[in-house]
Amino acid sequence: MYSLVESFSNVSHYDSYIEQITLMSKGTELIYNTTLFFVNIIDLSSNNLEGEIPKEVSSLVELGTLNLSTNHLSGQIPSKIGNLRWLETLALSHNQLWGPIPQSLASLISLSHLNLSYNNLAGRISSSTQLTTLDDSSIYEANPLLCGVPLATKCLGDSTPAAQDGKDNKDEDDNEKLGFYGSIVLGFIIGFWGVCGTLVVKNSWRYAYFQFFDNIKDKVALAIALTVARWH
């Protein structure tokens, strides 16, 4: 176990190992004998372990695989799980773990296999670069209170793409209507003042304008009078 706490540079006196053990890692069966001392795997899955995950597990900085799935473990995932800088596989599924996923988990740059399914974890899944590379919803399934990508469950305050698109389309329609009505008002102002403004400024045009309408009025009155006379 000491080899999981710190690495060794001089290992010549461990060459006499003749024990053999078979371990599962990443779905592959591995057999160790002469190199057993260098095994950096803890696999205690499918036992009847109870209680919380010991915080001291975070001190096993050389650990490569930690499999505690299918037990009766409770409590929260240790907050300093991110200290396991070489951890490649973390399997904690099928337990009764609760609480948020520790933010430090996002610092495990070597992590390539993760399974937190079938627990009672809650909160938003971190959107850190490392966890987003593990784009598999089965990693988090059967945790009803978890939300965020890659799960379909949205967190409070998140807007769906469809709703966002609808808002964008509504804004675009509003802008088009505003432009349309604005052009009508501008055209009216230009047309009105183009005629009336000229009549106000130029006296000769104003007199000609009103005289024109007076002539029309006289012609209309004469036409009406002639029509009435014919009827009589």
C-alpha positions in Angstrom: 0.0 0.0 0.0 3.0 2.3 0.6 3.7 2.2 -3.1 0.4 4.0 -3.7 1.3 6.8 -1.4 4.6 7.7 -3.1 6.6 6.3 -6.0 9.8 4.3 -5.6 13.0 4.8 -7.7 14.9 1.7 -6.3 12.8 -1.5 -6.6 15.5 -4.2 -6.9 14.6 -5.8 -3.6 11.0 -6.6 -4.8 12.1 -8.8 -7.7 11.4 -11.9 -5.6 7.6 -11.6 -5.8 6.1 -14.9 -6.9 2.5 -14.3 -5.8 -0.2 -14.1 -8.5 -3.4 -12.2 -8.6 -6.1 -11.6 -11.3 -7.6 -8.1 -11.4 -10.2 -6.4 -13.6 -9.3 -3.0 -15.0 -11.3 -1.1 -17.7 -13.2 -4.3 -18.4 -10.0 -6.3 -19.0 -8.7 -9.2 -16.9 -5.1 -8.6 -15.9 -2.8 -11.2 -14.2 0.0 -10.0 -12.0 2.8 -12.1 -10.4 6.4 -10.8 -10.4 5.1 -7.2 -10.8 2.5 -7.5 -8.1 4.2 -4.8 -6.0 3.6 -2.3 -8.8 -0.2 -2.8 -8.9 -1.9 0.5 -8.4 -5.4 -0.9 -8.4 -7.9 -1.1 -5.6 -10.9 -3.2 -6.5 -13.4 -3.8 -3.7 -16.5 -4.0 -5.9 -19.4 -6.3 -5.2 -18.8 -6.7 -1.5 -21.0 -5.7 1.4 -19.0 -2.6 2.4 -20.9 -0.1 4.5 -20.2 3.4 5.8 -18.5 6.4 4.1 -15.5 6.3 1.7 -12.5 7.0 4.0 -11.1 10.5 3.4 -7.6 8.9 3.6 -8.1 7.4 0.2 -7.2 10.8 -1.2 -3.6 10.3 0.0 -3.1 7.3 -2.4 -1.7 9.7 -5.0 -0.2 6.9 -7.1 -3.5 5.1 -7.4 -4.6 4.3 -11.0 -7.9 2.5 -10.5 -10.4 2.7 -7.7 -13.4 0.5 -7.9 -15.9 0.5 -5.0 -19.0 -0.2 -7.0 -21.9 -2.4 -6.0 -21.6 -2.0 -2.2 -23.6 -0.2 0.5 -21.4 2.9 0.8 -23.1 6.1 1.9 -22.0 9.7 2.6 -20.3 12.0 0.1 -17.5 11.4 -2.3 -14.3 12.7 -0.6 -13.8 16.4 -1.5 -10.0 15.8 -2.1 -10.5 13.0 -4.6 -8.7 15.3 -7.1 -5.4 14.5 -5.3 -5.3 11.2 -7.1 -3.5 12.8 -10.0 -2.8 9.5 -11.8 -6.3 8.0 -11.4 -7.5 6.6 -14.7 -10.6 4.7 -13.5 -13.1 5.6 -10.9 -16.1 3.4 -10.3 -18.5 4.2 -7.5 -21.8 3.0 -9.0 -24.6 1.2 -7.2 -24.1 2.6 -3.8 -26.0 5.2 -1.7 -23.7 8.1 -2.1 -25.3 11.5 -1.9 -24.4 15.2 -2.2 -22.7 17.1 -5.1 -19.9 15.7 -7.3 -16.7 17.3 -5.9 -15.2 20.1 -8.1 -11.8 18.5 -7.6 -12.8 15.6 -9.7 -12.4 17.9 -12.7 -8.6 18.1 -12.0 -8.1 14.4 -12.8 -6.5 14.9 -16.1 -5.7 11.2 -16.6 -9.3 10.1 -15.9 -10.7 8.1 -18.8 -13.3 5.8 -17.2 -15.9 7.1 -14.7 -19.1 5.6 -13.4 -21.2 7.3 -10.7 -24.5 5.8 -11.7 -27.2 4.5 -9.4 -26.5 6.7 -6.4 -28.3 9.7 -4.8 -25.9 12.4 -6.1 -27.3 15.9 -6.6 -26.5 19.2 -8.2 -25.0 20.4 -11.5 -22.4 18.3 -13.3 -19.2 20.3 -13.7 -18.7 21.7 -17.2 -14.9 21.5 -16.8 -12.9 20.4 -19.9 -11.9 17.1 -18.3 -15.4 15.9 -17.5 -16.9 17.1 -20.7 -14.6 14.7 -22.6 -16.5 11.9 -20.9 -19.6 12.6 -22.8 -21.7 9.6 -21.8 -25.0 10.1 -19.9 -24.7 6.5 -18.5 -21.9 7.7 -16.2 -24.5 9.7 -14.2 -27.8 7.8 -14.8 -30.2 6.9 -12.0 -29.2 10.0 -10.0 -32.5 11.9 -10.1 -31.2 15.1 -8.6 -28.2 15.5 -11.0 -28.6 17.9 -13.8 -26.6 19.4 -16.7 -24.8 18.1 -19.7 -24.6 15.2 -20.8 -27.9 14.5 -19.0 -31.2 15.6 -20.6 -32.2 17.1 -17.2 -31.7 20.9 -17.3 -30.6 22.8 -14.2 -32.6 25.6 -12.8 -31.9 28.7 -14.8 -30.8 26.9 -17.9 -32.7 27.8 -21.1 -33.4 25.2 -23.7 -32.1 25.8 -27.3 -35.6 25.8 -28.6 -36.7 28.5 -26.2 -33.6 30.6 -27.0 -34.3 30.2 -30.8 -37.9 31.3 -30.2 -36.7 34.4 -28.3 -34.3 35.2 -31.1 -37.0 34.8 -33.7 -39.4 37.0 -31.7 -36.7 39.7 -31.4 -36.1 39.5 -35.2 -39.8 39.9 -35.9 -40.1 42.9 -33.5 -37.1 44.5 -35.2 -38.7 44.1 -38.6 -42.0 45.6 -37.4 -40.2 48.5 -35.8 -38.4 49.2 -39.1 -41.6 48.9 -41.1 -43.6 51.4 -38.9 -40.6 53.7 -38.7 -40.3 53.9 -42.5 -44.1 54.8 -42.7 -43.7 57.6 -40.2 -40.6 58.9 -41.8 -42.3 58.8 -45.3 -45.3 60.7 -43.9 -43.1 63.4 -42.3 -41.0 63.8 -45.5 -44.1 63.9 -47.7 -46.1 66.2 -45.5 -43.3 68.8 -44.9 -42.1 68.5 -48.5 -45.4 70.0 -49.6 -46.6 72.0 -46.6 -43.2 73.2 -45.7 -42.7 74.6 -49.2 -46.1 76.4 -49.1 -45.1 78.0 -45.8 -41.7 79.2 -47.0 -42.6 80.3 -50.6 -45.4 82.9 -50.8 -45.8 82.6 -54.6 -46.3 78.8 -54.3 -48.8 79.2 -51.5 -50.9 81.7 -53.5 -50.7 79.5 -56.6 -51.7 76.5 -54.5 -54.8 78.1 -53.0 -55.7 79.8 -56.3 -55.6 76.4 -58.0 -58.0 75.0 -55.4 -60.3 78.1 -55.7 -60.5 77.5 -59.5 -61.3 73.9 -59.0 -64.0 74.9 -56.5 -65.5 77.4 -58.9 -65.6 74.8 -61.8 -67.2 72.2 -59.5 -69.8 74.7 -58.4 -70.6 75.7 -62.0 -70.9 72.1 -63.1 -73.3 71.4 -60.3 -75.4 74.4 -61.2 -75.6 73.4 -64.8 -76.6 69.9 -63.9 -79.4 71.1 -61.6 -80.6 73.5 -64.4 -80.9 70.6 -66.9 -83.0 68.6 -64.4 -85.4 71.4 -64.1 
